[in-house]
């Protein structure tokens, strides 16, 4: 049941989060921020997996974040 209550907080960005994306299987969350980073989070183990600095384009492919071809 969805209640609208905060369930979990992912900490890591040091500026405003601007975008979020969830993988098709709901296993990964990608977030981008005004701190110029993109971070990838595991929704299964509830922790950070990857951080990239600077302007980069990433996409979800089979449980990994990889640069687009």
C-alpha positions as CSV (number, residue, x, y, z in Angstrom):
1,X,0.0,0.0,0.0
2,X,1.4,3.4,-0.9
3,X,1.1,6.0,1.8
4,X,3.1,8.9,0.4
5,X,5.4,8.7,3.4
6,X,9.2,8.8,3.1
7,X,10.6,5.3,3.2
8,X,14.3,5.8,2.5
9,X,16.8,8.5,1.9
10,X,19.9,8.1,-0.4
11,X,22.7,10.4,0.7
12,X,25.6,11.5,-1.5
13,X,24.8,14.5,-3.5
14,X,25.9,17.8,-2.1
15,X,23.5,20.0,-4.1
16,X,19.9,19.8,-5.3
17,X,18.9,16.6,-7.1
18,X,17.6,17.5,-10.5
19,X,16.6,14.2,-12.1
20,X,15.8,10.6,-11.2
21,X,15.5,7.4,-13.3
22,X,14.6,3.9,-12.3
23,X,15.7,0.8,-14.2
24,X,12.9,-1.3,-15.9
25,X,13.3,-4.0,-13.3
26,X,13.3,-1.5,-10.3
27,X,16.7,-2.7,-9.2
28,X,18.7,0.6,-9.9
29,X,18.1,4.2,-9.3
30,X,20.1,6.9,-11.1
31,X,20.2,10.5,-9.8
32,X,21.8,13.6,-11.2
33,X,22.5,16.8,-9.3
34,X,23.6,20.4,-9.5
35,X,26.8,19.2,-8.0
36,X,27.6,17.9,-11.5
37,X,27.5,14.2,-10.5
38,X,25.4,11.3,-11.6
39,X,25.0,8.5,-9.0
40,X,23.7,5.0,-9.3
41,X,22.0,3.3,-6.3
42,X,21.0,-0.3,-5.7
43,X,17.4,-0.5,-4.6
44,X,17.9,-4.1,-3.6
45,X,20.8,-3.6,-1.2
46,X,19.8,0.0,-0.5
47,X,23.1,1.6,-1.1
48,X,25.3,3.5,-3.6
49,X,27.0,1.7,-6.5
50,X,28.6,4.3,-8.7
51,X,29.3,8.0,-9.0
52,X,30.4,9.9,-12.1
53,X,31.7,13.5,-12.1
54,X,31.0,15.9,-14.9
55,X,28.5,15.9,-17.8
56,X,28.0,12.3,-18.8
57,X,25.3,10.3,-20.5
58,X,24.5,6.9,-19.0
59,X,21.7,4.4,-19.5
60,X,20.6,1.2,-17.8
61,X,21.5,-2.1,-19.5
62,X,21.2,-5.5,-17.7
63,X,21.6,-4.2,-14.1
64,X,24.5,-1.9,-15.0
65,X,24.8,1.7,-15.9
66,X,26.9,2.0,-19.1
67,X,27.6,4.8,-21.5
68,X,25.3,4.7,-24.5
69,X,26.6,3.2,-27.7
